[in-house]
Amino acid sequence: MADLNSGDVLLMHLGMSGSFRVLKQEGAATPGQFHHPRSDDRAHDHVVFHMSSGAAVVFNDPRRFGYMKIIARNAIEDEPLLKGLGPEPLGNEFDAAMLARSCHNKKTSLKVALLDQRVVAGLGNIYVCEALFRSHLSPRRLAATLATKKAEPTDHAKRLVDAIHSVLNQAIKAGG
């Protein structure tokens, strides 16, 4: 989400293949380093933002799964695309206690619970698998095992949240 000068908010979702490219007067730059370079095919450049600094930010989406929508700031709480989403995994609200409460008495696996956007927003298959691997937890383990009978976080929940934070911060640093 990006705050606009108008007071509105621009909601952007990259989908599965979308990316942003920053064009500065010195040339183009894609934030981060990638194992597989981003496509140079400009046919999939769908939106270009011209910034007051002279830079341009280009939204490229070959598969067209991404979207953008302008929302009035005072209507964000009622926005259907955001309603029901869990907390951001790098936000202040997401911690072991919150994850334990969300998974308390869940009859599903850890992997399925973490992919549920109502539990935590924005975690996809790759990040979930990596976080589970780093925390030494099986994706098949019951999600309920992250909480005690009183919905308190277990050591598993603490390790998992630490791993999620680590995976996401490393991905951001790499430009993902």
Secondary structure as UniProt FT lines:
FT   STRAND          2..3
FT   TURN            5..6
FT   STRAND          8..13
FT   TURN            15..17
FT   STRAND          19..24
FT   TURN            25..26
FT   STRAND          27..29
FT   HELIX           42..44
FT   STRAND          45..50
FT   TURN            52..53
FT   STRAND          56..60
FT   TURN            62..63
FT   STRAND          67..72
FT   HELIX           73..78
FT   TURN            80..84
FT   TURN            89..90
FT   TURN            92..93
FT   HELIX           96..103
FT   TURN            104..105
FT   HELIX           110..115
FT   TURN            117..119
FT   TURN            121..122
FT   HELIX           125..134
FT   TURN            135..136
FT   TURN            139..140
FT   HELIX           143..146
FT   TURN            149..150
FT   HELIX           155..173
FT   TURN            174..175
//
